[in-house]
């Protein structure tokens, strides 16, 4: 059908009338694709609007329903997340990423984590409530990308915030996918759009823009020393979850066969990517041979050739002590191939006996290479473990039945997580008690973060009433 001139004029006038009074500047701005924006500033602005709406119009029951739906929907796609995690980063193991993702989906605490405090007395009643910060800026690592986005999102939403993620560029696709799935779940539960957002072009520059933005009221940085230092120097509330180099100490009272099994399970979990994973073993001399013998029964390759050990060290660590990212999170088989060792079957880890100051011991490798250092006795073991942990105060593991030794090491190492007679991942609630997180805040002291870590304490005082003691 053809429109005559009169019809066209009428239509144009009608549209102009409808647009009058509307703010048309927003038409140029970008709409997200399930929480993913090209522009970081735009992502923050949208997360700001979402948080205002969320806090004003949604109650605690709504938050519970939204989190329940996020858990359900993510669990349906957990295999995809594990697969994409390995594909996108080129690091880790599918079957372990599956376990890590399931752990945070199921067990990250929600609204129930927000306990109020109360004071009552002659002067009445005072309540301390846990309120949202507003928009949180969260920086996520390449080593546990979807896991960090999931546990941070659940905790931050439970506390009434919205969150802007700045992921690692090397984990861009898996991080965007996780944000998209969370947004779809929130929408399905009737929640606001853009409560969890990110950018399609993550970079250090975008992380800087995010941290400095006036609408970001809290920064949560999960990563190495660089990002934690940057987050803590922004002049606003920041949580820093930094690097570790967890030692595992074994004394002569330990169940050696179990210790060997547990240490290999922990150090090879997701190819040693978790910051809590055993990074070096310190064993008293009297049980060292038996420990190594027992480790050999747990699908490891015992590298003894001095020449190959040197070659491996120069390949994975440069002269300045920096790790070669090409080998981070790779299968032991792939690492062995680089030093011309072919393995027919899958190997969980490479064990190597070294001196105490070997680069494998003092560097956070994040690869399934486990250095083993012999020491004279428990005194030397504890002293060395404290030294190689390097003041990170992150994680330590001990295998012993001597309560005095256990207590002494726990006291002296001062780590956020101390695991006794189990693989390191028991400290994350995997085979151990307690809730999980992949943001373990040692430097700023929140410890294993959860919803309450992402909330502000606010006091409400009612004077002269409601004390019925
Ligand atoms: P990384 O430090 O290279 O990157 C982490 C994040 O910080 C990334 O998003 C990256 O883009 C960003 N980033 C890095 N430097 C930055 C800077 N100067 N300014 C702004 N942003 C910056 O770490 P990674 O290799 O992805 O992860 C491994 C490291 O993270 C290890 O040291 C590990 O121990 C640590 N980690 C700690 C925890 C914890 O809970 N404490 C959890 C996971 C990983």
Boltz pocket constraint, residues with backbone or C-beta under 6 A from the ligand:
constraints:
  - pocket:
      binder: B
      contacts: [[A, 139], [A, 140], [A, 141], [A, 142], [A, 143], [A, 144], [A, 166], [A, 167], [A, 168], [A, 169], [A, 203], [A, 204], [A, 207], [A, 208], [A, 222], [A, 223], [A, 224], [A, 225], [A, 226], [A, 227], [A, 230], [A, 240], [A, 241], [A, 242], [A, 243], [A, 244], [A, 273], [A, 274], [A, 275], [A, 364], [A, 438], [A, 439], [A, 440], [A, 441], [A, 442]]
      max_distance: 6.0
